[in-house]
Amino acid sequence: MTTREALCAILISILLVTAGLVWLLGPYGLIGGGVAVLLMTLFTDKKEDADG
């Protein structure tokens, strides 16, 4: 996964997870969304771009 793909995936996950959890759980959904994004960021396998 390149850096650009990882950033796009993280952005989409932020939107989907936060929207879904806030809808279901209210304010606790924001905390869960933040934790999910943090974990995804930490465990994303990053490799260098082909042109970099």
Beta strands, then each sheet from edge to edge (+ up, - down):
end
